[in-house]
């Protein structure tokens, strides 16, 4: 678990936080479980139930540095940060939200 926490800090310093879309978040979760030596199926029951409409498959690439535990066929593909303003997961200028 300590190693996984160290990686979260390292990947955060690489600027990955601004790039975490749902597919990359799923890939990172699987990477962290691999580093911690955890079986991903062990946590399947603790996750919120998913339907076909809410299931997001893990990305087939990474936007963060690989580790010895995550040396597989998934390539490193840096994703540029989104431009300021409107974005997929944040409210941009001129977008009214619930008050």
C-alpha positions in Angstrom: 0.0 0.0 0.0 2.9 2.3 0.7 4.2 1.7 -2.8 0.8 2.5 -4.3 0.6 5.8 -2.3 4.1 6.7 -3.5 3.0 6.1 -7.1 -0.1 8.3 -6.7 2.2 11.1 -5.6 4.6 10.5 -8.4 1.9 10.3 -11.1 0.3 13.5 -9.6 3.6 15.3 -10.0 3.6 14.2 -13.7 0.3 16.1 -14.1 -1.9 13.1 -14.6 -4.7 14.5 -12.5 -5.9 16.9 -15.1 -6.1 14.0 -17.6 -8.1 11.4 -15.7 -11.1 10.7 -17.7 -13.1 7.6 -16.7 -11.2 5.2 -18.9 -7.8 6.3 -17.6 -9.1 6.3 -14.0 -10.1 2.6 -14.5 -6.6 1.8 -15.9 -4.9 3.6 -12.9 -7.1 1.8 -10.4 -6.0 -1.5 -12.0 -2.3 -0.4 -12.0 -2.5 0.5 -8.3 -4.1 -2.8 -7.4 -1.2 -4.6 -9.3 1.4 -2.6 -7.4 -0.3 -3.3 -4.1 -0.5 -7.0 -5.0 -4.3 -7.1 -4.8 -6.7 -9.2 -6.9 -9.0 -6.8 -8.9 -11.9 -9.2 -8.6 -11.7 -8.9 -4.8 -12.9 -5.3 -5.0 -15.6 -5.9 -7.7 -18.3 -6.5 -5.1 -17.4 -3.3 -3.2 -17.9 -1.1 -6.3 -21.2 0.5 -7.2 -23.4 -1.7 -9.4 -22.9 -1.0 -13.1 -25.2 -1.3 -16.0 -24.3 -1.3 -19.7 -24.7 2.4 -19.7 -22.4 3.1 -16.8 -19.6 0.6 -17.5 -16.4 2.2 -18.7 -13.7 -0.1 -19.9 -10.1 0.6 -18.8 -8.0 2.6 -21.2 -5.7 0.7 -23.5 -2.9 3.2 -22.8 -1.4 5.1 -19.9 -0.7 8.8 -19.4 1.7 8.1 -16.5 5.1 6.4 -16.1 5.1 2.6 -15.9 6.4 0.6 -13.0 7.9 -2.9 -12.8 4.5 -4.2 -11.9 2.7 -2.6 -14.9 5.2 -3.5 -17.7 2.7 -4.9 -20.2 1.6 -4.1 -23.7 -0.3 -0.9 -22.8 1.7 2.1 -24.2 2.5 5.4 -22.6 0.4 8.0 -24.5 0.6 11.5 -23.0 -2.6 13.3 -23.3 -2.4 17.1 -23.5 -4.3 19.0 -20.8 -7.7 20.4 -21.9 -7.8 24.1 -22.8 -9.3 26.4 -20.3 -13.0 27.0 -20.4 -15.6 24.4 -21.1 -14.6 20.8 -20.6 -16.1 17.4 -20.4 -16.2 17.1 -16.7 -16.2 20.7 -15.4 -18.5 23.7 -15.8 -17.1 26.3 -18.1 -17.9 30.0 -18.4 -21.5 30.7 -19.3 -22.8 27.4 -18.0 -25.4 27.8 -15.3 -25.4 25.1 -12.7 -27.8 24.2 -9.9 -27.9 26.8 -7.2 
